[in-house]
Amino acid sequence: MRYLEPRKSGFDSYQSGRHDTLNFESCGGETHSSDDVASRPLAQILQFPIRVAEWITVRINRKENQMTNEHETSTTSTSGGSSPRSSTDGQRVESFTPTGPVWASINTQSGDVVVRASDVNELKVTLSVRSSKNAYLLEHADVTFDTASNVLSIHTLPRGISFSSRGLRVGPKKSWFDFGNSDVDVLVEVPKETSLEVATVSGDTSLHGSLGSVKVKSMSGDVSARDSSKTLDVQTASGDVNSGHVVSLLKCKSASGDVVCSSAAVTTEIYSASGDVELVADQPGKIVVRNVSGDVSVRVARGLAVDVSGDTVSGDMGSNIDLDAKGDGANDDEVIVIKISTVSGDIRIDKAS
């Protein structure tokens, strides 16, 4: 049997008062310790599934922290301090202060993702909706930052929970082919050299600034990373990929989207079914391109020696430079090895202007 404690008449602090009050209201009169509300007892009391109880627990704790922050801000004198979280009808903003390099994980369905890296050691997350009728989605998004490990996690919909025309639905993780009607757009401002992983179904991903290791998975959204990164790994079905300077490793797998790379990495691997591939090779290294029906075009920077192995079944192959590892400048010993194979696409290798 579970015994209930009477409601306390006074509290040591505003935060403890809000904590106990929220626990009392959510658990039918039971007052807990200073620990968070346990999801399993909550599920037993209210006869909810565990997943629903976990979701409600997150909402309760988040509401408690929000009200505490609002109270602390309102009682602070004119010192210029600001709350780490603010919200309007169409936006939700959260700010953090990292203590080192950041690793970010971003998961959306149809919302666009924009990441901007700068020299400022600040971390800012802005969630927005395109219509005021979808403002409720802002509260359901999960944004967490672990200061000990400097790990940022963003889920525009909590794991195991989705929304339909009938409201909240708890169930197994949705398939990538379950396209949602609406989602939250994500803007993340991070310190430079941040590493990140983005997973989205139909939202576009746009990356700006100097980043570390980047991995993007997309079903139909476009991926744009036109600045620099140490490594870039992109997997997409029908989205286009546009990348800038990649230092060490560039990997791209695409079914029907086009791939444009303005500066190939030391190791570049591109696999495409029907999309066109355009590359600029400006440093020694190795490029491997396998395509089915799309065309492949590689432009080689002056001063680099080229060693090409090309194979096409029904397409044409042409070049305006020497392809037997003989360069035309002072860096003849710096060789770039290019291996290209297509079925029906054309292959073109030219000197960059």
HELIX and SHEET records of a PDB file:
HELIX    1   1 TYR A   14  SER A   26  1                                  13    
HELIX    2   2 SER A   39  LEU A   46  1                                   8    
HELIX    3   3 ILE A   50  THR A   75  1                                  26    
HELIX    4   4 SER A  132  ASN A  134  5                                   3    
HELIX    5   5 TYR A  136  HIS A  140  1                                   5    
SHEET    1   A12 ARG A  85  SER A  87  0                                        
SHEET    2   A12 GLN A  91  PHE A  96 -1                                        
SHEET    3   A12 LEU A 123  SER A 128 -1                                        
SHEET    4   A12 ASP A 185  PRO A 191 -1                                        
SHEET    5   A12 VAL A 113  SER A 118  1                                        
SHEET    6   A12 THR A 205  HIS A 208  1                                        
SHEET    7   A12 VAL A 223  THR A 236  1                                        
SHEET    8   A12 SER A 210  SER A 218  1                                        
SHEET    9   A12 THR A 194  THR A 200  1                                        
SHEET   10   A12 TRP A 103  ASN A 107  1                                        
SHEET   11   A12 VAL A 151  HIS A 155  1                                        
SHEET   12   A12 ASP A 142  ASP A 146 -1                                        
SHEET    1   B13 ARG A  85  SER A  87  0                                        
SHEET    2   B13 GLN A  91  PHE A  96 -1                                        
SHEET    3   B13 LEU A 123  SER A 128 -1                                        
SHEET    4   B13 ASP A 185  PRO A 191 -1                                        
SHEET    5   B13 VAL A 113  SER A 118  1                                        
SHEET    6   B13 THR A 205  HIS A 208  1                                        
SHEET    7   B13 VAL A 223  THR A 236  1                                        
SHEET    8   B13 VAL A 241  SER A 254  1                                        
SHEET    9   B13 VAL A 259  SER A 263  1                                        
SHEET   10   B13 VAL A 277  ALA A 281  1                                        
SHEET   11   B13 VAL A 296  VAL A 300  1                                        
SHEET   12   B13 ILE A 347  LYS A 351  1                                        
SHEET   13   B13 MET A 317  SER A 319  1                                        
SHEET    1   C12 ARG A  85  SER A  87  0                                        
SHEET    2   C12 GLN A  91  PHE A  96 -1                                        
SHEET    3   C12 LEU A 123  SER A 128 -1                                        
SHEET    4   C12 ASP A 185  PRO A 191 -1                                        
SHEET    5   C12 VAL A 113  SER A 118  1                                        
SHEET    6   C12 THR A 205  HIS A 208  1                                        
SHEET    7   C12 VAL A 223  THR A 236  1                                        
SHEET    8   C12 VAL A 241  SER A 254  1                                        
SHEET    9   C12 THR A 267  SER A 272  1                                        
SHEET   10   C12 GLY A 285  ARG A 290  1                                        
SHEET   11   C12 VAL A 335  THR A 342  1                                        
SHEET   12   C12 ALA A 305  THR A 312  1                                        
SHEET    1   D 2 ILE A 161  SER A 164  0                                        
SHEET    2   D 2 GLY A 167  VAL A 170 -1                                        
END                                                                             
